[in-house]
Amino acid sequence: MTASPAPVVQVTFRNLDHSDAIEARILEHVDKLGTFYPTIMSCRVVVEERHRHHQQGNLFHIRIDTRVPGHELVADREPEQHHAYTDVYVAIRDAFDAMRRQLEDLLRRQQDKVKTHEPQGHGRVAEIEPERDRAWIEAPDGRMFYLNRNSLIEGDFDQLALGDELRFAEEMGEEGPQASSAYLIGKHHIGG
């Protein structure tokens, strides 16, 4: 089984020279986003230095466009609204905080939608890739679904064992059929 591809990251500098330090900080933030929303496909970040103000100095504008399966999210931090954005690192941090909140909201909406969606898929753990935080679930009809660590809502990913039965929402992920909003079925859970 193959690992989820890393998101495509593009960093653009406008009205200022390229900075390896700024780009490295942005890449760190993108990695952090991927730890709780692992299906990020791409992340485009624009760092723009706006015209200089006499009292304020340089102002920085940060825009982040993030694509996940089925959605494109935008975080756009305007410097005129936040005088702290004379510091490019503060602007970057706040923009990524805003993007993280959007991804968290999207994840919550997806989980709420799944709670009311029937019928759910089910299957058994056929393979576990702990180094990739992923497992493969085989449905009774032989179809395979990949399950990311963060998609296991109820149960401990580290305690998954071959043959464990799960219920999950079926969706199309980056690499094909994906099990999302999954939970273990066992002696502590009521199966349907």
C-alpha positions as CSV (number, residue, x, y, z in Angstrom):
1,M,0.0,0.0,0.0
2,T,1.2,3.5,-0.8
3,A,1.4,6.5,1.6
4,S,-0.7,9.6,1.2
5,P,1.2,12.0,-1.0
6,A,2.5,15.1,0.8
7,P,0.5,18.2,-0.1
8,V,1.8,20.4,-2.9
9,V,3.0,23.5,-1.2
10,Q,3.6,26.8,-3.1
11,V,5.0,29.9,-1.3
12,T,4.9,33.2,-3.2
13,F,6.5,36.4,-2.1
14,R,5.1,39.7,-3.4
15,N,6.9,43.1,-3.0
16,L,9.6,41.5,-0.9
17,D,12.6,39.2,-1.5
18,H,12.4,35.5,-1.0
19,S,13.3,34.5,2.5
20,D,14.4,30.9,3.3
21,A,13.5,31.5,7.0
22,I,10.0,32.7,6.3
23,E,9.4,29.8,3.8
24,A,10.7,27.3,6.5
25,R,8.3,28.7,9.0
26,I,5.4,28.4,6.5
27,L,6.4,24.7,5.8
28,E,6.3,24.0,9.5
29,H,2.8,25.4,9.8
30,V,1.6,23.3,6.8
31,D,3.0,20.2,8.4
32,K,1.1,21.0,11.6
33,L,-2.1,21.3,9.6
34,G,-1.5,17.9,8.1
35,T,-1.2,16.3,11.5
36,F,-5.0,16.7,12.2
37,Y,-6.3,16.9,8.6
38,P,-4.1,14.4,6.7
39,T,-5.9,14.7,3.3
40,I,-4.7,18.2,2.5
41,M,-3.9,18.1,-1.3
42,S,-2.4,21.5,-1.7
43,C,-1.6,24.7,0.2
44,R,-0.7,27.9,-1.6
45,V,0.6,30.7,0.6
46,V,1.1,34.3,-0.5
47,V,3.3,36.6,1.6
48,E,2.8,40.2,0.5
49,E,4.5,43.3,1.9
50,R,2.1,46.2,1.5
51,H,3.0,49.9,1.1
52,R,4.8,51.4,4.0
53,H,3.0,53.5,6.5
54,H,4.9,56.4,8.2
55,Q,3.9,55.4,11.7
56,Q,3.5,51.7,11.3
57,G,6.4,50.6,9.2
58,N,5.9,47.6,6.8
59,L,2.6,45.8,6.8
60,F,2.3,42.2,5.7
61,H,-0.7,40.5,4.1
62,I,-0.9,36.6,4.2
63,R,-3.3,34.6,2.1
64,I,-3.6,30.8,2.4
65,D,-5.5,28.7,-0.1
66,T,-5.9,25.1,1.0
67,R,-7.4,22.3,-1.0
68,V,-8.8,19.1,0.6
69,P,-11.0,16.5,-1.1
70,G,-14.2,18.3,-2.1
71,H,-13.3,21.7,-0.6
72,E,-11.1,24.8,-1.0
73,L,-10.6,26.9,2.0
74,V,-9.1,30.4,2.2
75,A,-7.6,32.3,5.1
76,D,-6.9,35.9,4.3
77,R,-5.4,38.1,7.0
78,E,-5.7,41.8,6.2
79,P,-3.0,44.0,7.8
80,E,-5.3,47.1,8.1
81,Q,-7.4,45.1,10.6
82,H,-4.4,44.0,12.7
83,H,-1.6,46.4,13.5
84,A,0.5,43.5,14.8
85,Y,1.0,42.5,11.2
86,T,4.1,44.7,11.0
87,D,5.7,41.4,12.1
88,V,5.5,38.9,9.3
89,Y,5.8,35.9,11.6
90,V,2.8,37.1,13.7
91,A,0.8,37.5,10.4
92,I,1.8,34.0,9.3
93,R,0.9,32.4,12.7
94,D,-2.5,34.1,12.8
95,A,-3.3,33.2,9.2
96,F,-2.5,29.5,9.9
97,D,-4.5,29.6,13.1
98,A,-7.5,30.8,11.0
99,M,-6.9,28.0,8.5
100,R,-6.7,25.5,11.3
101,R,-10.0,26.7,12.7
102,Q,-11.6,26.3,9.2
103,L,-10.3,22.8,8.8
104,E,-11.5,21.9,12.3
105,D,-15.0,23.3,11.4
106,L,-15.0,21.4,8.2
107,L,-14.0,18.2,10.0
108,R,-16.8,18.7,12.6
109,R,-19.4,19.3,9.8
110,Q,-18.2,16.2,8.0
111,Q,-18.5,14.1,11.2
112,D,-22.0,15.5,12.0
113,K,-23.1,14.7,8.5
114,V,-21.8,11.2,8.9
115,K,-23.7,10.7,12.1
116,T,-27.0,11.2,10.3
117,H,-26.0,9.3,7.2
118,E,-27.1,5.7,6.8
119,P,-26.2,3.2,5.8
120,Q,-22.6,3.3,6.9
121,G,-20.0,0.9,5.6
122,H,-18.4,-1.7,7.7
123,G,-15.4,-4.0,7.4
124,R,-12.5,-5.5,9.2
125,V,-8.9,-4.3,9.6
126,A,-6.8,-6.1,7.0
127,E,-3.5,-4.2,7.3
128,I,-2.0,-1.7,9.7
129,E,0.7,0.8,8.8
130,P,1.6,2.4,12.1
131,E,4.6,4.3,10.6
132,R,2.1,6.0,8.2
133,D,-0.7,6.4,10.8
134,R,-2.9,4.4,8.5
135,A,-4.8,1.1,8.3
136,W,-6.6,-0.7,5.5
137,I,-10.2,-1.9,6.0
138,E,-11.7,-4.7,3.9
139,A,-15.4,-4.6,3.3
140,P,-17.4,-7.9,3.1
141,D,-17.6,-7.4,-0.7
142,G,-13.8,-7.3,-0.9
143,R,-13.4,-3.5,-1.5
144,M,-10.5,-1.9,0.4
145,F,-10.7,1.4,2.2
146,Y,-7.8,3.3,3.8
147,L,-8.3,4.7,7.3
148,N,-6.1,7.6,8.6
149,R,-5.4,7.8,12.3
150,N,-7.5,11.0,12.6
151,S,-10.5,9.4,11.0
152,L,-11.0,6.9,13.9
153,I,-13.5,8.7,16.0
154,E,-14.1,6.1,18.7
155,G,-11.3,3.7,19.6
156,D,-7.6,3.9,20.0
157,F,-5.7,3.7,16.7
158,D,-2.6,2.4,18.5
159,Q,-4.8,-0.5,19.8
160,L,-6.2,-1.6,16.4
161,A,-5.6,-5.2,15.6
162,L,-6.0,-7.3,12.4
163,G,-9.6,-8.5,12.2
164,D,-11.1,-5.7,14.3
165,E,-14.5,-4.6,12.9
166,L,-15.3,-1.0,12.2
167,R,-18.2,1.0,11.0
168,F,-17.3,4.1,8.8
169,A,-18.5,6.6,6.3
170,E,-17.4,5.7,2.8
171,E,-16.0,8.6,0.8
172,M,-13.6,9.1,-2.1
173,G,-10.2,10.2,-0.8
174,E,-6.9,11.1,-2.5
175,E,-5.9,7.5,-3.0
176,G,-9.3,6.0,-3.7
177,P,-12.0,4.8,-1.3
178,Q,-11.5,6.1,2.2
179,A,-13.1,5.1,5.6
180,S,-13.8,8.3,7.5
181,S,-15.5,9.0,10.9
182,A,-14.9,5.4,11.8
183,Y,-15.6,3.6,15.1
184,L,-14.7,0.2,16.4
185,I,-17.5,-2.3,16.8
186,G,-17.0,-4.6,19.8
187,K,-18.1,-5.5,23.2
188,H,-18.2,-1.8,24.2
189,H,-20.0,-0.6,21.1
190,I,-23.4,-1.6,19.7
191,G,-23.1,-2.9,16.2
192,G,-25.8,-2.3,13.6
